[in-house]
Amino acid sequence: MTTQNKRPSWWGKELRRLDGLPLLPCGAGDTYKAPLLSGWQNKRFSLDEVMEFPGLRCIGMRCGPEADGLLTIDFDGESAIDYAVEKFNFDLSTINLNNWIIVRDSDENRFKLVVKVPKSQWDGLPGKTVIKTGEKEQIEFFWSSGQVIVAGEHVSSGDKYHWADTGPRMVREIPLSLFALWKSGFSQGHDHYSSRSEGSRTRQEDAHWIDCIPCPICGRTEHDCRQSRDKKVILCHYGSRWSPPLMAKGEMLVRGGITWAYCGDKTTAVGESALFRIHEEQPNQALRQKRVEPGFALKLMAQQLGDVPRLNVRSRGIHINGAEATATQTENLYLRLSMPPSPNKWSQKIARDAFIELAHEHEFDPVEVYLNSLEADPLADEDWHQLSRFLFDFSDPITDAFMPRFLVGAVARVINPGCQLRQTPVLLGGQGIGKTEMGRALFGHEFYGDGLSPALDIDDVTRLQFVWGMELGELNGITRQTQQEKLKAFLSRRVDLVRRKYAPGTEPIQRRSTFWATTNKSPLTDNTGSSRFVMIPLGSDKLPISRVKAARDAIWARALLEYRNGYQHWSTDEEMGEILARNSAYDLVDPWLEPLREWILMRGTTAYIKRAEVYDFLDIPKERQNNYNAQRIRELMTHLGWVTDRRRIDKDKWVRAFWNPRQPE
């Protein structure tokens, strides 16, 4: 990555919000705004790659499907702004509220607005549309053709581009007024509105429509809303002061005792309008509905819902219109979609399957959304490199080395699900000092969980999928109630098999979570598994919960920054040696260890010892010579340096035993 002293003067940390977008290095041509390479129409670069290009003067971005539906609207001059405001009732004041706006200080009448186009509207959109509004002034819509400058120098004016508001962190859906403006440009020609007088309508329009004052839908007492001459159809204009309610196709409302059905939107000479028809009960209407075929289900559903369903990858719930749909609502969706005056008749299975499929096409991880929306400055170096003091109020080099790796690893699990993450911090301290509260303050209440059972079964796997940080509460209790091998396997697993909501059978799920262990006793009953834990001895003083809670965003902003910079999220060999040395002080010593050690010393230079000899020495009767004790003996002999193997002792005889490491094979 380009180093700090090589970065141009317009570089700022806010440009990191461009990560993940299809960027281009620019600085060529007479205006220094053209891409610096040929064939750029089919290329994309990361921010770090762009910053490495020689001759870089500014950063370009491709739009359209390649940018997940981003559309850039370039208002080029005062007449361009007036055109949008006067002819399409575009509310200029609203763009200053949480939008991505690209401006230059040298000309307040020229700016770019970046919005998002719903995927259901992508079909048939033109690559670029230009609407002429005045002498050398226009409105340009950049979709799948061309590129737009989003940051850097504006060489001809000596100015630079900057973002007047949130930047890429917040991109809103295209307003209806701007969508109508765009559609007018590509459906009727770029100069269509520049040659018409304000408020004019075609003869064909006037032949079928009359003014609707007042409008029964929105209450407008001025021109713009229209009704058919038989007064059975209304075109209710979307405006800033008066506007129809947002509804799904087929929904109805009652005004003045008359039931009106919303039938979709239509572009008129004054902009985008909602089309309403008087609902008339018809006994045979159901017979005239068209059955939805599977091949058209996805497109029709996106049109009827009025919103795109999104799948929460953790809860597996489907979100629509700002809320999570219940299982009952999903099963009964076909009833709502088939309600008259909808022309479509949905079967329960097709409606459910299309709803779920659309949601899977728009997955989201709420933790990843949280990380990508962080605005806090990353935690300062002084605190990041002394996390033992910042998090736990004591000084410890082992904790200082491990905790940054653990936090970066937690971020890695979100961005790269299923990545290797073997080590777990174990907070060892008195009861009531805030070990659990510290985990909740760090991961956030909504992303933190506990309640794993000793069984570590499918229910525990399901609980784990919901959270980012899962507490292993009182680890000593878990390790004593659970088979040691099962615990080690559970903690080290990167992929789980779970039963999906809305899906038959089971499927592999990459882990997106990590563990946070707490205990008030020495928990390490198995010395072969202690490398998975990092003991953090805390004592009995209260932990600084309030400080960590207040700095939570800064902590994760720093961890995210370090992850993007390639920081290693596992311990080095030297760090692991220090961790194991400390952990050994917390191992529970097996009572067979010392007797075995003394007995082996008495055996002197014996080449091998059979397991039966060990059973005899420990006085273990036949009925207790089981797999558990066999494994226990094997681990102890391994700990003492002996090797379990099957070897030949003469020409025809093979022996399986524990072999003395000081004897040649």
C-alpha positions in Angstrom: 0.0 0.0 0.0 1.1 3.6 -0.7 2.9 4.9 2.4 1.8 8.0 4.2 4.5 10.3 2.9 3.7 9.3 -0.7 0.0 10.0 -0.5 -1.3 13.1 -2.3 -2.5 16.1 -0.4 -6.2 15.2 -0.9 -5.8 11.9 0.8 -7.9 11.4 4.0 -8.9 8.4 6.1 -12.5 8.9 5.0 -11.5 7.5 1.6 -11.4 4.1 3.2 -15.1 4.1 2.8 -14.5 3.5 -0.9 -13.2 0.0 -0.2 -15.2 -2.6 -2.1 -16.3 -0.3 -4.9 -15.2 -0.7 -8.6 -12.6 2.0 -8.6 -10.3 3.4 -11.4 -7.1 5.4 -11.3 -7.6 8.7 -13.2 -5.3 11.6 -14.3 -5.0 11.3 -18.1 -6.3 13.5 -20.9 -6.6 17.3 -21.2 -8.7 17.6 -18.1 -6.7 15.0 -16.1 -10.0 13.1 -15.4 -9.6 10.2 -17.8 -8.5 6.7 -16.6 -4.8 6.0 -16.7 -5.1 2.7 -18.5 -6.8 1.3 -21.6 -9.6 -1.2 -21.4 -10.8 0.3 -18.1 -14.4 -0.4 -19.1 -14.0 -4.0 -17.9 -11.6 -3.5 -15.0 -11.9 -2.6 -11.4 -9.3 -1.8 -8.7 -9.2 -1.6 -4.9 -8.4 1.7 -3.2 -4.9 0.5 -2.3 -4.2 -0.5 -5.9 -5.5 2.8 -7.3 -3.2 4.8 -4.9 -0.2 3.0 -6.4 -0.7 4.2 -9.9 1.9 6.8 -11.2 0.4 10.0 -12.4 -2.8 9.6 -10.2 -4.7 12.9 -9.9 -8.2 11.6 -8.9 -10.2 8.4 -8.3 -12.9 7.3 -10.7 -15.7 4.8 -10.1 -17.8 2.6 -12.4 -21.5 2.5 -11.7 -24.5 0.2 -12.4 -24.7 -3.5 -11.6 -20.9 -3.7 -11.2 -21.3 -1.3 -8.2 -24.3 -3.2 -6.8 -26.8 -0.8 -8.3 -25.2 2.6 -7.7 -26.4 5.4 -10.0 -24.5 8.8 -10.1 -26.5 11.9 -11.0 -24.3 14.8 -12.1 -26.0 18.2 -11.8 -23.9 20.4 -14.1 -25.0 24.0 -13.6 -27.8 26.2 -12.1 -30.3 25.4 -14.9 -29.8 21.6 -14.2 -30.8 22.1 -10.6 -33.7 24.4 -11.5 -34.9 21.8 -14.1 -35.1 19.0 -11.5 -36.8 21.2 -8.9 -39.4 23.0 -11.1 -40.4 20.2 -13.5 -40.1 17.2 -11.2 -40.6 18.7 -7.7 -37.2 17.5 -6.6 -36.8 18.6 -3.0 -33.2 19.9 -3.0 -33.1 20.2 0.8 -33.5 16.5 1.3 -30.2 15.6 -0.3 -28.3 17.1 2.6 -29.6 14.4 4.9 -27.5 11.3 5.0 -26.6 11.1 1.3 -23.4 10.6 -0.7 -22.8 14.0 -2.3 -19.6 14.8 -4.2 -18.9 18.6 -4.4 -16.3 21.2 -5.2 -16.0 24.4 -3.2 -15.3 26.5 -6.4 -18.8 25.9 -7.9 -21.8 25.3 -5.7 -24.1 24.7 -8.7 -22.2 21.6 -9.8 -22.4 18.4 -7.7 -22.9 14.7 -8.0 -25.5 12.7 -6.0 -24.9 8.9 -5.7 -28.1 6.8 -5.1 -29.0 3.2 -5.3 -31.4 1.6 -7.8 -33.4 -1.4 -6.5 -32.4 -4.6 -8.3 -36.0 -5.1 -9.4 -35.6 -2.0 -11.6 -32.3 -2.9 -13.3 -33.7 -4.5 -16.5 -33.5 -2.3 -19.6 -31.8 0.7 -18.0 -29.5 2.7 -20.4 -25.8 3.0 -19.7 -25.8 6.8 -19.7 -28.4 9.5 -20.1 -27.9 13.2 -20.7 -30.6 15.8 -20.4 -29.6 19.2 -21.8 -30.9 22.1 -19.6 -29.0 25.2 -20.8 -25.9 26.5 -22.5 -23.1 24.0 -21.5 -25.3 22.8 -18.6 -27.0 19.4 -18.2 -28.0 16.5 -16.0 -26.0 13.3 -16.6 -27.1 9.9 -15.3 -24.2 7.4 -15.1 -25.4 3.8 -14.9 -23.4 1.0 -16.7 -21.4 3.2 -19.1 -18.6 5.6 -18.4 -17.1 6.5 -15.0 -17.4 9.3 -12.5 -14.8 11.1 -10.4 -15.5 10.5 -6.7 -12.3 11.9 -5.0 -9.1 13.7 -5.8 -8.1 16.9 -7.7 -10.2 19.0 -10.1 -7.1 20.2 -11.9 -8.7 22.8 -14.2 -10.1 24.8 -11.2 -7.3 24.0 -8.8 -10.0 22.7 -6.4 -10.5 19.2 -5.1 -13.5 16.9 -4.7 -14.9 16.2 -1.2 -18.0 14.7 0.3 -20.6 17.1 1.7 -22.2 14.4 3.9 -21.7 10.7 4.8 -19.9 9.5 1.7 -20.2 5.8 0.6 -21.2 4.8 4.1 -24.8 5.9 3.5 -26.3 5.5 0.0 -30.0 6.0 -0.2 -32.5 4.6 -2.7 -33.2 6.9 -5.6 -36.1 9.3 -4.8 -39.2 8.9 -6.9 -38.8 12.4 -8.4 -35.3 11.7 -9.6 -36.4 8.3 -11.0 -39.1 10.0 -13.0 -36.6 12.6 -14.2 -34.2 9.8 -15.3 -37.0 7.9 -17.1 -38.0 11.0 -19.0 -34.5 11.3 -20.3 -34.1 7.8 -21.7 -37.8 7.2 -22.7 -38.4 10.5 -24.6 -35.0 11.9 -25.5 -32.6 14.0 -23.7 -34.0 17.3 -25.0 -37.6 16.4 -24.5 -38.3 18.7 -21.6 -35.9 21.5 -22.7 -38.2 22.2 -25.7 -41.6 22.1 -23.9 -43.2 25.0 -22.0 -43.8 24.5 -18.3 -47.0 22.6 -17.4 -47.8 21.7 -21.1 -49.4 18.4 -21.8 -50.0 16.5 -25.0 -53.3 16.6 -26.8 -53.6 12.9 -26.2 -53.3 13.4 -22.4 -55.8 16.2 -22.4 -58.3 14.1 -24.3 -58.5 11.5 -21.5 -57.5 13.3 -18.3 -58.7 16.4 -16.4 -57.5 18.2 -13.3 -58.3 16.6 -10.0 -58.8 19.4 -7.5 -58.9 18.6 -4.7 -57.2 15.2 -5.0 -59.1 12.6 -2.8 -55.9 10.6 -2.4 -53.4 13.2 -1.2 -55.6 16.2 -0.6 -53.7 18.5 -3.1 -55.6 21.7 -3.8 -53.4 22.7 -6.8 -52.7 21.4 -10.3 -50.7 18.2 -11.0 -53.0 15.4 -9.8 -55.2 14.2 -12.7 -58.3 12.0 -13.1 -59.9 10.3 -16.0 -63.0 11.9 -17.4 -65.2 9.2 -15.9 -63.5 9.9 -12.6 -62.8 6.2 -12.0 -59.0 6.6 -12.3 -56.7 9.0 -10.5 -53.0 9.9 -11.2 -51.8 11.2 -7.8 -48.5 13.1 -8.3 -45.5 12.5 -6.0 -44.5 15.8 -4.5 -42.7 17.3 -1.6 -45.8 18.9 0.1 -48.6 16.5 -1.1 -47.9 12.9 -2.0 -49.7 9.6 -2.2 -49.0 7.0 0.5 -46.4 4.4 -0.3 -48.2 1.1 -1.0 -47.7 -2.3 -2.6 -49.6 -3.1 -5.8 -53.1 -4.3 -5.0 -53.4 -2.6 -1.7 -56.5 -0.4 -1.1 -57.5 2.6 0.8 -60.8 4.3 1.4 -61.4 8.0 0.8 -64.8 9.6 1.1 -66.5 6.2 1.2 -64.9 5.1 -2.0 -62.4 2.2 -2.1 -59.3 3.0 -4.3 -56.8 0.3 -5.4 -53.2 1.2 -6.0 -52.2 -0.2 -9.4 -48.6 1.0 -9.7 -46.7 4.2 -10.9 -46.9 6.1 -14.1 -44.7 8.9 -15.6 -46.6 12.0 -16.6 -45.6 15.3 -18.0 -45.2 16.7 -14.4 -43.3 13.7 -13.0 -44.0 10.4 -11.4 -47.6 9.6 -10.2 -49.3 6.8 -8.4 -52.2 5.2 -10.4 -55.4 4.5 -8.4 -58.6 2.9 -9.7 -62.0 2.6 -8.0 -62.3 -0.9 -6.7 -65.4 -2.6 -7.9 -66.4 -6.0 -6.4 -66.8 -8.6 -9.2 -67.9 -12.1 -8.2 -65.9 -13.7 -11.0 -62.8 -11.6 -10.6 -60.8 -14.5 -9.1 -61.5 -16.5 -12.3 -59.8 -13.8 -14.4 -56.6 -13.8 -12.3 -53.6 -15.2 -14.1 -51.8 -18.0 -12.3 -48.2 -17.2 -11.6 -45.7 -19.5 -13.3 -42.4 -20.3 -11.7 -40.4 -18.6 -14.5 -42.0 -15.3 -13.7 -42.3 -15.5 -10.0 -39.2 -13.6 -8.9 -39.8 -10.6 -11.1 -43.5 -10.4 -10.3 -42.9 -10.7 -6.6 -40.3 -7.9 -6.6 -42.9 -5.7 -8.3 -45.8 -6.6 -6.0 -43.9 -6.4 -2.6 -42.7 -2.8 -3.1 -39.5 -3.8 -1.3 -36.7 -6.3 -1.6 -36.7 -9.1 1.1 -33.3 -9.5 2.7 -31.9 -12.5 4.6 -30.2 -12.1 8.0 -27.4 -14.6 7.8 -27.3 -15.0 11.6 -31.0 -15.2 12.6 -31.9 -16.6 9.2 -34.9 -14.3 9.4 -36.2 -12.5 6.3 -36.6 -8.7 6.6 -39.1 -6.8 4.5 -40.4 -3.2 4.9 -38.3 -2.7 8.0 -39.4 -5.7 10.0 -38.7 -9.4 10.1 -41.4 -11.6 8.6 -42.7 -14.4 10.9 -42.9 -18.0 9.7 -46.7 -17.6 9.5 -46.5 -14.5 7.4 -44.1 -16.3 5.0 -46.4 -19.2 4.7 -49.5 -17.0 4.1 -47.8 -14.5 1.8 -49.7 -16.0 -1.2 -53.0 -14.8 0.3 -51.9 -11.2 0.4 -50.3 -11.3 -3.0 -53.4 -12.8 -4.6 -55.8 -10.2 -3.1 -57.9 -8.4 -5.7 -57.3 -6.2 -7.6 -54.0 -8.0 -8.1 -54.0 -9.7 -11.6 -51.9 -12.5 -10.2 -53.0 -15.7 -8.5 -50.2 -17.2 -6.4 -49.8 -20.7 -5.1 -48.6 -21.0 -1.6 -45.4 -22.9 -2.6 -44.4 -20.5 -5.4 -45.0 -17.5 -3.3 -43.0 -18.9 -0.4 -40.2 -20.2 -2.6 -39.9 -16.9 -4.5 -39.9 -14.9 -1.3 -37.1 -17.0 0.2 -35.1 -17.0 -3.1 -35.2 -13.2 -3.4 -34.1 -12.9 0.3 -31.2 -15.3 -0.4 -30.1 -13.0 -3.3 -29.9 -10.1 -0.8 -28.2 -11.6 2.3 -26.8 -9.3 4.9 -24.8 -9.9 8.1 -25.8 -7.3 10.8 -22.3 -7.5 12.3 -20.7 -6.7 9.0 -23.2 -3.8 8.5 -22.1 -2.5 12.0 -18.4 -2.8 11.1 -18.8 -1.0 7.7 -20.9 1.8 9.2 -18.4 2.7 12.0 -17.6 6.4 12.1 -15.4 6.5 15.2 -11.7 7.2 14.9 -9.7 4.0 15.4 -8.3 3.4 18.9 -5.1 5.2 19.4 -1.7 3.4 19.3 -1.1 4.0 23.0 -4.2 2.0 24.0 -4.1 -0.5 21.1 -0.6 -1.7 22.1 -1.5 -1.8 25.8 -4.9 -3.5 25.8 -4.2 -5.3 29.1 -4.3 -1.8 30.7 -7.2 -0.4 28.6 -9.5 -3.5 28.9 -8.5 -5.0 32.2 -6.7 -2.3 34.2 -3.4 -4.3 34.7 -0.2 -4.5 32.7 0.7 -7.8 31.1 2.9 -8.3 27.9 1.2 -11.6 27.0 -2.2 -10.0 27.0 -0.9 -6.9 25.1 0.4 -9.3 22.4 -2.6 -11.5 22.2 -5.7 -9.3 22.5 -5.0 -7.3 19.2 -4.7 -10.6 17.4 -7.9 -11.9 19.0 -9.9 -8.7 18.0 -8.6 -8.8 14.5 -9.5 -12.5 14.3 -13.0 -11.7 15.4 -13.3 -9.2 12.5 -11.8 -11.8 10.2 -14.5 -14.3 11.1 -17.1 -11.8 10.0 -15.5 -10.8 6.7 -14.0 -14.2 5.9 -16.4 -16.7 7.6 -14.9 -20.0 8.6 -11.3 -18.7 8.7 -8.9 -20.4 11.2 -9.3 -19.0 14.7 -8.0 -21.5 17.4 -7.3 -19.3 20.4 -9.7 -18.2 23.0 -9.1 -15.7 25.9 -9.9 -17.0 29.3 -10.7 -14.3 31.9 -9.6 -15.8 35.3 -10.8 -13.7 38.2 -13.1 -13.4 41.2 -16.9 -13.5 40.9 -18.7 -10.2 40.3 -15.7 -8.3 38.8 -17.5 -8.0 35.4 -16.0 -10.8 33.2 -19.3 -11.4 31.4 -20.2 -7.7 31.3 -16.8 -7.0 29.6 -17.6 -9.4 26.8 -21.0 -7.9 26.3 -19.5 -4.3 26.4 -16.9 -5.4 23.8 -19.2 -7.3 21.3 -22.4 -5.4 22.0 -25.5 -6.7 23.7 -27.2 -7.6 20.5 -24.2 -9.6 19.2 -23.2 -11.4 22.5 -24.6 -14.6 23.8 -24.1 -17.4 26.4 -25.9 -20.5 27.5 -24.0 -23.3 25.8 -24.9 -26.6 27.3 -22.4 -29.3 28.3 -23.8 -31.5 25.4 -22.4 -29.1 22.8 -25.0 -30.5 20.4 -27.0 -29.1 17.4 -28.9 -26.7 19.7 -25.6 -25.2 20.8 -24.5 -24.8 17.2 -27.7 -23.0 16.4 -27.2 -20.6 19.4 -23.6 -19.9 18.1 -24.9 -18.9 14.6 -26.9 -16.0 16.1 -24.0 -14.2 17.8 -20.5 -12.7 17.2 -19.1 -13.4 20.6 -20.2 -16.5 22.5 -19.3 -16.8 26.2 -18.0 -20.0 27.6 -19.2 -19.3 31.1 -17.2 -20.7 34.0 -15.0 -22.7 31.7 -13.9 -25.1 34.5 -17.4 -26.3 34.8 -17.7 -26.9 31.0 -14.4 -28.8 30.8 -15.4 -31.1 33.7 -18.8 -31.9 32.4 -17.9 -32.4 28.8 -15.6 -35.0 27.2 -12.3 -33.3 26.6 -11.9 -34.3 23.0 -15.5 -33.1 22.2 -14.8 -29.7 23.7 -11.5 -29.3 21.8 -13.2 -30.3 18.5 -16.1 -27.9 19.1 -13.9 -24.9 19.8 -11.6 -25.6 16.8 -14.4 -26.3 14.3 -14.6 -23.8 11.4 -17.7 -25.2 9.7 -20.9 -26.4 11.4 -23.7 -28.6 10.1 -27.1 -27.0 10.9 -30.7 -27.2 9.9 -31.6 -24.0 8.1 -34.7 -22.1 8.7 -36.9 -22.3 5.5 -34.7 -25.1 4.1 -35.0 -28.9 4.2 -32.2 -31.1 5.7 -28.9 -29.8 7.0 -26.1 -27.8 5.3 -22.6 -26.7 6.2 -22.3 -23.1 7.6 -19.1 -21.2 7.9 -18.6 -19.9 11.4 -18.9 -16.2 11.9 -18.4 -16.1 15.7 -15.6 -16.4 18.3 -15.5 -17.4 21.9 -15.0 -15.4 25.2 -14.3 -17.7 28.2 -14.6 -16.8 31.9 -13.7 -18.7 35.0 -12.9 -18.3 38.7 -10.9 -21.5 39.0 -8.0 -23.2 37.1 -9.9 -24.6 34.1 -7.3 -26.5 32.1 -8.1 -30.2 32.8 -6.4 -31.3 29.6 -2.8 -30.1 29.0 -3.1 -31.2 25.3 -5.8 -28.6 24.7 -4.3 -25.7 26.6 -2.9 -24.2 23.4 -6.4 -23.3 22.5 -6.7 -21.0 25.5 -4.9 -17.9 26.6 -5.1 -17.4 30.4 -5.6 -13.7 31.5 -5.3 -13.5 35.3 -7.4 -10.6 36.5 -7.5 -10.7 40.3 -10.6 -9.4 42.2 -10.8 -5.7 41.1 -13.8 -4.5 39.1 -13.1 -4.2 35.4 -13.5 -0.9 33.5 -16.8 -1.8 31.8 -17.9 1.8 31.2 -14.7 2.8 29.5 -14.7 -0.2 27.2 -18.4 0.3 26.4 -17.8 4.0 25.5 -14.8 3.0 23.3 -16.4 0.0 21.6 -16.7 1.6 18.2 -13.1 2.9 18.3 -11.8 -0.6 19.3 -13.5 -2.3 16.4 -12.6 0.5 14.0 -9.0 -0.2 14.8 -9.4 -3.9 14.5 -11.1 -3.5 11.1 -8.2 -1.2 10.0 -5.6 -3.7 11.1 -7.4 -6.5 9.4 -7.5 -4.6 6.1 -3.8 -3.9 6.5 -3.1 -7.6 6.7 -2.4 -7.9 10.5 -1.7 -11.5 11.6 -4.6 -12.7 13.8 -2.8 -15.7 15.4 0.1 -15.9 17.8 3.7 -16.2 16.7 5.8 -19.2 17.8 7.5 -17.0 20.4 4.2 -15.7 21.7 2.7 -19.2 21.8 5.7 -20.4 23.9 5.0 -17.7 26.5 1.3 -18.5 26.5 1.9 -22.2 27.1 4.4 -21.5 29.8 1.8 -19.4 31.6 -1.0 -21.9 30.9 1.0 -24.7 32.5 0.6 -23.0 35.9 -3.2 -23.5 35.5 -3.2 -27.2 34.4 -4.9 -29.6 36.8 -2.2 -32.3 37.4 -3.3 -35.8 36.8 -2.7 -37.9 40.1 -1.2 -40.7 38.0 1.6 -38.4 36.6 4.1 -38.4 39.4 3.8 -42.2 40.2 4.3 -43.0 36.5 7.3 -40.6 36.3 9.1 -42.3 39.3 8.2 -45.8 38.0 9.7 -45.0 34.5 12.9 -43.7 36.1 13.2 -47.0 38.0 12.8 -48.9 34.7 16.1 -47.3 33.6 17.0 -48.0 30.0 14.0 -50.3 29.2 13.4 -50.1 25.5 9.6 -50.2 25.7 6.7 -50.6 28.1 3.4 -52.3 27.2 0.1 -50.8 28.2 -0.8 -53.9 30.2 2.3 -53.2 32.4 1.1 -49.7 33.1 -2.4 -51.1 34.1 -0.6 -53.6 36.5 1.5 -50.8 38.0 -1.5 -48.5 38.6 -3.5 -51.5 39.9 -6.3 -50.9 37.4 -8.7 -53.9 37.3 -10.0 -55.4 34.0 -13.4 -53.8 34.3 -11.7 -50.3 34.3 -9.4 -50.9 31.4 -11.5 -48.9 29.0 -11.0 -46.4 26.2 -11.0 -43.4 28.6 -8.3 -44.8 30.8 -6.3 -46.0 27.8 -6.4 -42.5 26.3 -5.5 -41.0 29.7 -2.4 -43.3 30.0 -1.4 -42.5 26.4 -1.5 -38.7 27.1 0.5 -39.1 30.3 3.2 -41.3 28.6 3.4 -38.7 25.7 3.8 -36.0 28.3 6.7 -37.9 29.8 8.4 -38.1 26.4 7.5 -41.7 25.4 6.3 -42.6 21.9 3.3 -44.7 21.2 4.1 -47.0 18.2 4.1 -50.5 16.7 7.7 -51.7 16.1 9.4 -55.0 15.3 11.7 -56.4 18.0 13.1 -59.4 16.1 12.6 -60.9 12.6 9.0 -62.0 13.0 7.7 -60.3 16.2 5.9 -56.9 16.3 5.0 -55.1 19.5 2.6 -52.1 20.1 3.9 -50.3 23.2 5.3 -47.0 24.6 8.9 -46.7 23.4 11.8 -45.1 25.3 12.9 -41.9 23.4 16.5 -42.5 24.7 16.8 -45.9 23.0 17.5 -46.3 19.3 14.7 -47.7 17.1 
